[in-house]
Structures are given as structure tokens and as C-alpha cells.
């Protein structure tokens, strides 16, 4: 049985992997025909690429979706840090004014 065409995270080739373990509830385990890497479908809805399968742990996302998620997370952290710095600065200014007045 074959899966749909997608990028292999091991060899970066566009491949149509062979299903080596057909699952109903969990993701099917596949094998890359080019490099023999263990593949699983990326969990991001609409993504047709594959995630790396391992002996102890299987990746949830393909490399491109992992990069997109970590990039988005970095943006959230950056803006959260800016907000936190603004809150601290506002509190410091408020305290300085209060000390000046009273």
C-alpha cells in the first residue's frame, strides 16, 4: 500500500512512501523508498509532508511545520517581552512620581 506524495524529512526528496504498518487510530507508519527512513504523516491539517519516525519517539510535525511553529512562538515571546518591559517601566515611573509627590 502506498501513501500520497510528500517530502521525506530524512533525504528531503519528494516521495510516495510505502505503508509498513497500517493503523486505524494512530498514524500509519511508512518507509521512504529513497532512503528507507521511517515516516509518519505531519499532524498539521492540510500539510502533505512527512515527520520523522524514531525508535523511541516520533516527531509530530514535518521540518517545515516545526520551523513555522517555532518562528511563530518566537514572535509571541518577543511581543510578550516587550509588553512585560512596558509594564515594568510604567510601574517604575509610577513609583518615582509617587515618591516625588509624597
N, C-alpha and C positions, 0 to 999 in steps of 0.2 A: 504494500500500500504506500502511496506517495502523499506528501503534503503539498501545499501551494509554494510558489516561488518566493524566496526571501533571502536576505543577506545572512550569511554564516558569520557569527561573531569571532570565530577562530581564524578562518582564512580570508574573510572579507569578500568572498565570492558570492555571486547571486546563484543560488542552487535550489533544486527541488529535492528536499531530503526524503529519505526512506523512513517510514514509521517502524520502529523496532519494539515499541511497547504501546499498544492501543489502550487508552484509559477512558472511562466514562465520566468520572467525577474530576479527576486530576488532568493535567495537561498530558497529551501524548508525548512520548519520548521518541526523538528522531535521531538519525545519523546523517551527517553531511557526506554526500557522495564524493566530494573533492578531498577532504582532509580527515574524514572519519570521526570528527568531533561530535559529542553528544549535544543535541539541540532540543530546545523547548520553545514553544510559541511565546513571544513577548506578551505580557499581560496588559499593555496599553491598548484600549479599544481602538480599532482601526489600523493598528500597526501590523504589517505583514512580515516583519523581520523576526529573527530568532534570538533567544537568550542562550547563554552558556549553561550546559548541564554539567554537574560535577559528581564526584563520588560521595561527598558528604553534604553538599549544598548546591542547589540550582538557583541561578540568577532569576530574578523576577522579570527584569526588563532587558531589552537589547541594548547594545552600547549607545546607539543614538538617542534612545529614550532616556537612558540613565544620564547622559550628558545634559539633555534638555531639563530634566527634573532637578539635577544639581545646580544648573545655571539659574533656574527659577528660584530655588531655595536660597542661593547666594544673593539674589536681588531682594528677597524678603528680609534676610538677615541685615543687609546693607541699610534698607529703609527703616527697619526696626531699631538699628543702632543710631540712626540719625534722629529718630523720634525720642529715644532714650536720652541722647545728648541734649536735645532741646528741653526736655523735662528737667534734667539736672541743672542746666543753665538757668532756666526760668526760676527754679527753686532757689538757686544761689543768689540771683538778682533780688528776688523777693525777700530773702533773709537779710541781704545787705541793706535794702531800703528800710526794712523794719528796724534793724539795728541803728540806722542813721536817725530815724524818726524817734525811736523810743528808747 
